[in-house]
Amino acid sequence: MRIPGSIYKNKKGDTYVALYNYWADVYRKAPPEIRKMSDYVAHIKYSFGGNSRGIDVFLLYNRNYDISDEVDVKRTLRESKSNEVNRNLKAIDKRHNLIVEIAPECDVSGILNLIRKDIKDFARRPAKKHSPSISLVDKIVPKTKLRKIKQKEYLRRGKQEFVPSCALDVNLDFSWGCISGFIPSPNAHFDGKYFRNYFLDIWAECGYCYAVYQHKSFAKYILDIDKKQLIEELEKEKKAKARNIVLRLGKRTEAGSKFTLDSLVTTLEACIETGTRAIIPTKYLEFDKEIAGLLKKSKSVVLYSIGWDKLEKGACIHGYPNEWRIEQALRYKKENVNSVLYLHINLPHKMTERERGILNFAFKDDLPIQLLSIRIPSKRIAKEITGSSWEELKTSNGQLLLDIIKKTKNHGGYKWKTNIMIAQEKHEDYKFLIGQNNYHRIRMCHHDDKETYCGRCFLDDKGSITPTVKLDIKYMKKSRKDWKKPKNHNGSLFEHI
């Protein structure tokens, strides 16, 4: 992943990394490798016309380090040696309403000259309001204002369009950004209007997430859920299908965050009124008596996503590691909620101690498990999860044959499809657990070129295994059309303009 930015060089020869942000009051963390060799020295807000943007600046210790693996470098700016040129640049402060927080121990004048030059070249129109300020601060403490958005239609299409046997009818996300990429620092808090000491860190999002490139800043795209509108949409879907429907909460982003609990309560109440059942995959939902009651009354299912802490840094920083999630699943189970462990697995390869430990815990406490074959988006994640190289995973031979001949555990079984690696083989360990019909307390959610496994998210007494039906649809195009965007909808984590 790469985010937009530039390289600044002052007259002293220091090198700075400037990272651009679509939202002026959203503060970025430096990318992981740059983070190891830099100091955070400045945050800048500036305006042009009615728009505002942000820049975060980091002093790089290693002046010759190549940042291009993590930053989409737009250009390299060098501070002018002309005092007259630098004096003239001060007019930018008022013209574009610069609000600067900067560390006093750095080259303040040099950074300001570079920032002014960068903004002058980018922003053509003057700001509408003019109250510039430059503050020398010992520590930059982010203050981000919550922004709620209206949406013309809440419900979106999804998996059932290309997997007809899927039990899920429609989808609802409470934010266009994921909380796992908006992380707290020490003394972080939220007062209902402002997030204080929270940073945008896209590298903290789950490493295997297929939707990260579609995410926006969590705090700026939280949906304002109107109960009446949601009920109308659910009733419309119900009428179209001539039956009660199933709603998945959290198709692309986390639905159980404490910051969207009001939306969750409103949605579950709407589900009860319309006879809709909800499916809630989550890493963040803390046990709550009120939520438990609503889940039971709506006959909904909560599925606690169990993955790998090392690939789920944001969730762990927020305080929700895998061990905690298992505990919450058990607490809901004891309240007679339909609570399930949603276990990510490396399907083509032999089970490890991780899976055995989770299965033993689930058996002991009678927690059902739905297996989910991991989809691998990158070479780094491939190595982290399987221990194998990208090329080894694409081996087409059957897994058991490879185990016997090569005496290995982690080769083959995957196929490269649409920018992601999808399991095509199924190890005997998992076949044994699932059985011949996907009916029991351990089921699987997975589809490949040959077979489709639907565990029904434990809505019913049994799941299914059916031949994969290949449908010729343009899913992404239709999805974008269905998902109505509010005005000023830009602001991807990878956008600046």
C-alpha positions as CSV (number, residue, x, y, z in Angstrom):
1,M,0.0,0.0,0.0
2,R,1.2,3.5,-0.8
3,I,-0.3,6.8,0.3
4,P,0.2,10.2,-1.4
5,G,3.0,12.4,-0.3
6,S,6.2,14.4,-1.2
7,I,9.8,14.7,-0.1
8,Y,10.9,18.0,1.5
9,K,14.6,19.0,1.7
10,N,15.6,22.1,3.6
11,K,18.7,24.2,3.2
12,K,20.5,22.3,5.9
13,G,20.1,19.0,4.0
14,D,17.5,17.5,6.3
15,T,14.9,15.2,4.6
16,Y,11.2,15.3,5.5
17,V,8.3,13.2,4.4
18,A,5.1,15.1,3.8
19,L,1.9,13.0,3.8
20,Y,-1.3,14.4,2.3
21,N,-4.7,14.0,3.7
22,Y,-8.2,14.7,2.2
23,W,-9.5,15.8,5.6
24,A,-7.7,18.7,7.3
25,D,-8.4,17.5,10.9
26,V,-7.5,13.9,10.3
27,Y,-3.9,13.2,11.4
28,R,-1.9,10.4,9.8
29,K,0.5,7.9,11.3
30,A,3.7,7.5,9.3
31,P,4.0,4.2,7.3
32,P,5.5,1.3,9.4
33,E,9.1,1.4,8.0
34,I,9.2,5.2,7.9
35,R,7.8,5.2,11.5
36,K,11.0,3.4,12.7
37,M,13.3,6.1,11.5
38,S,11.4,9.4,11.8
39,D,9.9,12.0,14.2
40,Y,6.4,13.5,13.8
41,V,7.1,17.3,13.6
42,A,4.2,19.1,12.0
43,H,0.5,19.0,11.1
44,I,-0.9,21.6,8.7
45,K,-4.4,22.5,7.8
46,Y,-5.0,24.7,4.8
47,S,-7.9,25.8,2.6
48,F,-8.7,26.8,-1.0
49,G,-12.2,28.0,-1.9
50,G,-14.5,26.1,0.3
51,N,-12.2,23.0,0.6
52,S,-9.7,22.1,3.3
53,R,-6.9,19.6,3.3
54,G,-4.2,18.4,5.6
55,I,-0.4,17.6,5.6
56,D,1.5,15.7,8.2
57,V,5.3,16.1,8.2
58,F,7.9,13.7,9.5
59,L,11.7,14.3,9.9
60,L,13.5,11.3,8.3
61,Y,16.7,10.3,10.1
62,N,18.1,8.4,7.1
63,R,18.2,11.0,4.5
64,N,18.8,8.5,1.7
65,Y,16.1,6.0,2.6
66,D,13.8,5.1,-0.4
67,I,10.3,5.8,0.8
68,S,8.6,4.8,-2.5
69,D,7.5,1.4,-1.2
70,E,5.1,3.1,1.2
71,V,4.6,6.6,-0.3
72,D,3.3,7.5,-3.7
73,V,5.9,10.3,-4.1
74,K,4.4,13.2,-6.1
75,R,7.6,15.3,-6.1
76,T,10.7,16.4,-4.3
77,L,10.7,20.0,-3.0
78,R,13.8,21.9,-2.0
79,E,13.9,25.0,0.1
80,S,14.9,28.1,-1.8
81,K,18.2,29.7,-0.7
82,S,16.8,33.1,-1.6
83,N,15.6,35.0,1.5
84,E,13.4,37.2,-0.7
85,V,11.6,34.2,-2.2
86,N,11.0,32.8,1.3
87,R,9.7,36.1,2.6
88,N,7.2,36.3,-0.3
89,L,5.9,32.9,0.5
90,K,4.6,34.1,3.9
91,A,1.6,35.6,2.1
92,I,0.4,32.0,1.6
93,D,-0.4,31.8,5.4
94,K,-3.3,34.2,5.0
95,R,-4.3,33.4,1.4
96,H,-4.9,29.7,2.3
97,N,-5.6,30.1,6.0
98,L,-2.7,27.9,7.2
99,I,-3.2,26.5,10.7
100,V,0.1,24.9,11.7
101,E,1.1,22.8,14.7
102,I,4.9,22.3,14.7
103,A,7.6,21.0,17.1
104,P,9.9,23.8,18.2
105,E,13.1,21.6,18.1
106,C,12.9,21.1,14.3
107,D,13.8,23.6,11.6
108,V,10.6,25.6,11.9
109,S,11.4,28.3,9.3
110,G,12.6,25.7,6.8
111,I,9.5,23.5,7.1
112,L,7.2,26.5,6.9
113,N,9.0,27.6,3.6
114,L,8.5,24.2,2.1
115,I,4.9,23.8,3.2
116,R,4.1,27.3,1.8
117,K,5.7,26.4,-1.5
118,D,3.9,23.1,-1.7
119,I,0.5,24.6,-1.0
120,K,1.1,27.6,-3.4
121,D,1.7,25.2,-6.3
122,F,-1.3,23.0,-5.5
123,A,-4.0,25.4,-4.2
124,R,-5.1,27.9,-6.8
125,R,-8.1,29.6,-5.2
126,P,-7.9,31.6,-1.9
127,A,-9.6,30.4,1.2
128,K,-13.0,31.8,2.1
129,K,-12.1,32.3,5.7
130,H,-8.8,33.9,7.0
131,S,-7.6,33.2,10.5
132,P,-4.1,31.7,10.1
133,S,-2.0,30.5,13.1
134,I,1.3,28.9,13.8
135,S,1.6,27.1,17.1
136,L,4.8,25.7,18.6
137,V,3.8,22.5,20.5
138,D,5.7,20.0,22.5
139,K,3.4,17.2,21.2
140,I,0.9,17.1,18.4
141,V,-2.4,16.0,19.8
142,P,-5.0,15.2,17.1
143,K,-8.5,16.6,17.4
144,T,-10.9,15.2,14.8
145,K,-14.5,16.3,14.5
146,L,-17.1,13.5,14.0
147,R,-19.0,13.9,10.7
148,K,-22.2,12.0,10.1
149,I,-23.6,11.5,6.6
150,K,-27.0,11.0,5.1
151,Q,-27.5,8.3,2.6
152,K,-30.3,8.0,0.1
153,E,-30.4,4.3,0.4
154,Y,-28.9,2.3,3.2
155,L,-29.1,-1.3,1.9
156,R,-26.6,-2.6,-0.6
157,R,-26.4,-5.8,-2.7
158,G,-23.6,-8.2,-2.3
159,K,-22.6,-11.8,-2.2
160,Q,-25.9,-13.4,-3.1
161,E,-25.7,-11.8,-6.5
162,F,-22.8,-14.2,-7.5
163,V,-23.3,-16.9,-4.9
164,P,-27.1,-17.8,-5.2
165,S,-27.0,-20.3,-2.3
166,C,-25.8,-17.5,0.2
167,A,-28.3,-16.9,3.0
168,L,-27.6,-13.1,3.0
169,D,-30.0,-10.9,1.1
170,V,-28.8,-7.3,1.7
171,N,-26.0,-5.5,3.5
172,L,-25.5,-2.4,5.7
173,D,-22.3,-0.7,6.8
174,F,-22.5,1.9,9.5
175,S,-19.4,3.8,8.2
176,W,-17.5,4.0,4.9
177,G,-14.3,3.7,6.8
178,C,-13.2,1.0,9.2
179,I,-12.5,1.7,12.9
180,S,-9.4,-0.6,12.6
181,G,-7.7,2.1,10.6
182,F,-8.5,4.9,13.1
183,I,-6.4,4.1,16.2
184,P,-6.1,5.5,19.7
185,S,-2.9,6.8,21.2
186,P,-2.4,7.1,25.0
187,N,-5.1,9.3,26.7
188,A,-7.4,9.0,23.6
189,H,-11.0,9.8,24.2
190,F,-14.3,10.7,22.4
191,D,-16.7,13.2,23.8
192,G,-19.5,12.6,21.4
193,K,-18.4,15.4,19.0
194,Y,-14.6,15.2,18.8
195,F,-12.1,12.3,18.7
196,R,-8.9,13.3,20.6
197,N,-5.6,11.6,20.1
198,Y,-6.8,9.3,17.4
199,F,-4.6,8.7,14.3
200,L,-5.4,7.5,10.8
201,D,-3.2,4.4,10.2
202,I,-4.2,2.3,7.2
203,W,-1.5,-0.2,8.0
204,A,-3.3,-1.1,11.2
205,E,-6.3,-2.4,9.3
206,C,-6.6,-6.2,8.9
207,G,-3.8,-7.4,6.6
208,Y,-6.1,-9.7,4.7
209,C,-9.0,-7.2,4.2
210,Y,-10.1,-7.1,0.5
211,A,-11.9,-3.8,1.0
212,V,-9.1,-1.6,2.4
213,Y,-8.7,0.3,-0.9
214,Q,-12.4,1.3,-0.7
215,H,-12.2,2.5,2.8
216,K,-12.4,6.2,3.8
217,S,-11.7,8.0,7.1
218,F,-13.8,6.4,9.7
219,A,-14.6,9.6,11.7
220,K,-15.8,11.4,8.6
221,Y,-18.2,8.9,7.1
222,I,-20.4,7.5,9.9
223,L,-23.9,7.0,8.7
224,D,-26.8,8.7,10.3
225,I,-29.3,5.9,10.5
226,D,-32.9,7.0,10.3
227,K,-35.1,4.2,11.7
228,K,-38.2,5.0,9.6
229,Q,-36.2,5.0,6.4
230,L,-34.5,1.7,7.2
231,I,-37.8,0.0,8.0
232,E,-39.2,1.2,4.7
233,E,-36.2,-0.3,2.8
234,L,-36.4,-3.6,4.7
235,E,-40.1,-3.8,4.1
236,K,-39.5,-3.1,0.4
237,E,-37.0,-6.0,0.2
238,K,-39.3,-8.3,2.1
239,K,-42.1,-7.6,-0.3
240,A,-39.9,-8.1,-3.3
241,K,-38.8,-11.5,-2.1
242,A,-42.2,-12.5,-0.6
243,R,-40.5,-13.6,2.7
244,N,-38.6,-12.3,5.7
245,I,-35.1,-11.3,4.7
246,V,-31.5,-11.6,6.2
247,L,-29.5,-8.5,6.7
248,R,-25.7,-8.6,7.0
249,L,-24.2,-5.8,9.1
250,G,-20.7,-5.0,8.3
251,K,-20.0,-6.0,4.7
252,R,-16.8,-3.9,4.2
253,T,-16.3,-2.3,7.7
254,E,-16.7,-3.3,11.3
255,A,-20.3,-3.0,12.6
256,G,-19.7,-3.7,16.4
257,S,-17.6,-0.6,17.3
258,K,-18.6,1.3,20.4
259,F,-18.8,4.4,18.3
260,T,-21.6,3.0,16.2
261,L,-23.6,1.2,18.9
262,D,-26.5,3.6,18.5
263,S,-26.7,2.6,14.9
264,L,-26.6,-1.1,15.8
265,V,-29.4,-0.7,18.4
266,T,-31.6,1.3,15.9
267,T,-31.0,-1.4,13.2
268,L,-31.8,-4.3,15.5
269,E,-35.0,-2.5,16.5
270,A,-35.9,-2.1,12.9
271,C,-35.2,-5.8,12.3
272,I,-37.6,-6.7,15.1
273,E,-40.4,-4.5,13.6
274,T,-39.9,-6.0,10.1
275,G,-39.2,-9.7,11.0
276,T,-35.7,-9.3,9.6
277,R,-32.8,-11.4,10.9
278,A,-29.4,-9.9,11.2
279,I,-26.0,-11.5,10.7
280,I,-23.2,-9.5,12.5
281,P,-19.6,-10.5,11.8
282,T,-17.5,-8.6,14.4
283,K,-14.2,-8.2,16.1
284,Y,-15.3,-5.3,18.3
285,L,-18.7,-6.0,19.8
286,E,-18.4,-6.0,23.6
287,F,-21.0,-7.9,25.7
288,D,-24.0,-5.8,26.5
289,K,-27.3,-6.9,28.1
290,E,-29.4,-4.6,25.9
291,I,-27.7,-5.8,22.7
292,A,-28.1,-9.4,23.9
293,G,-31.9,-8.8,24.3
294,L,-32.2,-7.3,20.9
295,L,-30.2,-10.1,19.3
296,K,-32.5,-12.7,20.9
297,K,-35.7,-10.9,20.0
298,S,-34.7,-10.4,16.4
299,K,-33.4,-14.0,16.2
300,S,-30.1,-12.6,14.9
301,V,-26.6,-14.2,14.9
302,V,-23.4,-12.7,16.1
303,L,-20.2,-14.2,14.5
304,Y,-17.0,-13.3,16.3
305,S,-14.2,-13.1,13.7
306,I,-11.2,-15.2,14.9
307,G,-8.0,-14.5,12.9
308,W,-4.4,-13.7,13.8
309,D,-3.4,-10.9,16.1
310,K,-0.3,-10.1,14.1
311,L,-2.5,-9.3,11.1
312,E,-5.2,-7.4,13.0
313,K,-3.1,-4.6,14.6
314,G,-5.9,-2.0,14.7
315,A,-8.3,-4.3,16.5
316,C,-5.6,-5.2,19.1
317,I,-4.6,-1.6,19.6
318,H,-8.3,-0.8,20.4
319,G,-8.2,-3.6,22.9
320,Y,-10.0,-6.4,21.1
321,P,-7.5,-9.3,20.4
322,N,-8.7,-12.8,19.4
323,E,-8.7,-14.1,23.0
324,W,-11.1,-11.2,24.0
325,R,-13.4,-12.0,21.1
326,I,-13.7,-15.6,22.1
327,E,-14.6,-14.5,25.7
328,Q,-17.4,-12.2,24.3
329,A,-18.8,-14.9,22.1
330,L,-19.1,-17.2,25.2
331,R,-20.7,-14.4,27.2
332,Y,-23.4,-13.9,24.6
333,K,-23.8,-17.7,24.3
334,K,-24.5,-17.9,28.0
335,E,-27.3,-15.3,27.5
336,N,-28.9,-17.7,24.9
337,V,-27.8,-15.5,22.0
338,N,-27.0,-17.4,18.7
339,S,-23.3,-16.7,19.1
340,V,-20.8,-18.3,16.7
341,L,-17.0,-18.3,16.2
342,Y,-16.1,-17.2,12.7
343,L,-12.7,-18.9,12.3
344,H,-10.3,-17.9,9.5
345,I,-8.4,-20.9,8.2
346,N,-5.7,-21.8,5.7
347,L,-8.0,-24.3,4.1
348,P,-5.7,-26.2,1.7
349,H,-3.1,-26.9,4.5
350,K,-2.9,-29.0,7.6
351,M,-4.5,-27.8,10.8
352,T,-2.1,-26.1,13.3
353,E,-2.1,-25.9,17.1
354,R,-3.9,-22.6,16.7
355,E,-7.0,-24.2,15.1
356,R,-6.9,-27.2,17.5
357,G,-6.8,-25.0,20.5
358,I,-9.8,-22.9,19.3
359,L,-11.8,-26.1,18.4
360,N,-11.1,-27.6,21.8
361,F,-12.4,-24.5,23.6
362,A,-15.5,-24.4,21.4
363,F,-16.3,-28.1,21.9
364,K,-15.9,-27.6,25.7
365,D,-18.4,-24.7,25.8
366,D,-20.6,-25.9,23.0
367,L,-19.8,-22.9,20.8
368,P,-20.6,-23.5,17.1
369,I,-17.9,-22.6,14.5
370,Q,-18.2,-21.4,11.0
371,L,-14.9,-21.8,9.1
372,L,-13.9,-19.1,6.6
373,S,-11.2,-19.8,4.1
374,I,-8.8,-16.9,4.1
375,R,-8.3,-15.0,0.9
376,I,-4.8,-13.8,0.5
377,P,-4.2,-10.3,-1.0
378,S,-0.4,-10.0,-1.0
379,K,2.9,-11.9,-0.9
380,R,3.6,-10.6,2.6
381,I,0.3,-11.9,3.9
382,A,0.8,-15.2,2.1
383,K,4.1,-15.8,4.0
384,E,2.6,-14.6,7.3
385,I,-0.4,-17.0,7.2
386,T,1.0,-20.1,5.4
387,G,4.7,-19.9,5.7
388,S,4.9,-20.4,1.9
389,S,6.0,-18.2,-0.9
390,W,3.5,-16.8,-3.5
391,E,4.7,-19.3,-6.1
392,E,4.4,-22.3,-3.8
393,L,0.8,-21.4,-3.0
394,K,-0.1,-21.4,-6.7
395,T,1.0,-25.0,-7.2
396,S,-2.0,-26.8,-8.8
397,N,-1.3,-30.3,-7.5
398,G,-3.6,-31.8,-4.8
399,Q,-2.4,-30.9,-1.3
400,L,-2.2,-34.5,0.0
401,L,-0.1,-35.6,-2.9
402,L,2.3,-32.7,-2.2
403,D,2.5,-33.6,1.4
404,I,3.5,-37.2,0.6
405,I,5.9,-36.5,-2.3
406,K,7.6,-33.3,-1.0
407,K,7.1,-34.0,2.7
408,T,5.7,-30.5,3.2
409,K,2.7,-29.0,4.8
410,N,2.4,-25.6,3.1
411,H,2.5,-25.9,-0.6
412,G,-0.2,-25.5,-3.3
413,G,-3.9,-25.3,-3.1
414,Y,-4.5,-21.7,-4.1
415,K,-5.5,-20.0,-7.4
416,W,-4.9,-16.4,-8.4
417,K,-8.2,-14.7,-9.2
418,T,-9.1,-11.0,-9.5
419,N,-6.2,-9.6,-7.5
420,I,-6.5,-12.1,-4.7
421,M,-5.4,-15.7,-3.9
422,I,-8.4,-18.1,-3.3
423,A,-8.2,-21.6,-1.9
424,Q,-9.1,-24.4,-4.4
425,E,-8.0,-27.4,-2.4
426,K,-9.4,-28.5,1.0
427,H,-7.2,-30.4,3.4
428,E,-8.6,-33.6,4.9
429,D,-8.4,-32.1,8.4
430,Y,-11.2,-29.7,7.5
431,K,-13.1,-32.1,5.3
432,F,-13.4,-34.4,8.3
433,L,-14.7,-31.6,10.5
434,I,-17.3,-30.4,8.1
435,G,-18.5,-33.8,7.1
436,Q,-20.4,-34.8,3.9
437,N,-23.2,-32.2,4.2
438,N,-22.0,-29.1,6.2
439,Y,-24.8,-29.8,8.7
440,H,-23.2,-30.0,12.1
441,R,-21.7,-27.7,14.7
442,I,-18.8,-27.0,12.5
443,R,-19.7,-25.6,9.1
444,M,-17.9,-23.7,6.4
445,C,-18.5,-20.5,4.3
446,H,-16.4,-20.8,1.1
447,H,-16.8,-21.0,-2.7
448,D,-14.3,-22.0,-5.3
449,D,-14.5,-23.0,-9.0
450,K,-16.1,-26.4,-8.1
451,E,-18.1,-26.3,-4.9
452,T,-19.9,-23.8,-2.7
453,Y,-20.1,-24.3,1.0
454,C,-22.8,-22.3,2.8
455,G,-23.0,-22.7,6.6
456,R,-26.2,-20.5,6.6
457,C,-24.4,-18.5,9.4
458,F,-26.2,-20.9,11.7
459,L,-29.6,-19.2,10.9
460,D,-30.9,-22.7,10.3
461,D,-30.3,-26.3,11.5
462,K,-28.1,-27.1,8.6
463,G,-25.9,-25.7,5.9
464,S,-25.3,-26.9,2.4
465,I,-22.7,-28.1,-0.2
466,T,-23.6,-27.4,-3.8
467,P,-21.9,-27.2,-7.2
468,T,-20.6,-23.6,-7.8
469,V,-22.9,-21.7,-10.2
470,K,-21.0,-19.3,-12.4
471,L,-22.9,-16.1,-13.1
472,D,-21.9,-13.5,-15.6
473,I,-22.5,-10.3,-13.7
474,K,-20.6,-7.0,-13.3
475,Y,-20.8,-6.9,-9.5
476,M,-18.6,-3.9,-8.7
477,K,-20.4,-1.7,-11.2
478,K,-23.8,-2.6,-9.9
479,S,-22.6,-2.3,-6.3
480,R,-21.4,1.3,-6.8
481,K,-24.7,2.2,-8.4
482,D,-26.7,0.7,-5.5
483,W,-24.6,2.5,-2.9
484,K,-25.7,6.1,-3.2
485,K,-23.0,8.6,-2.3
486,P,-23.4,11.8,-0.4
487,K,-22.2,15.2,-1.7
488,N,-18.5,15.6,-1.4
489,H,-18.0,11.8,-1.3
490,N,-14.3,11.8,-2.1
491,G,-11.8,11.1,0.6
492,S,-10.4,7.7,0.1
493,L,-7.5,6.9,2.4
494,F,-5.3,7.0,-0.8
495,E,-6.6,10.3,-2.2
496,H,-5.4,13.8,-1.7
497,I,-7.5,15.7,-4.3
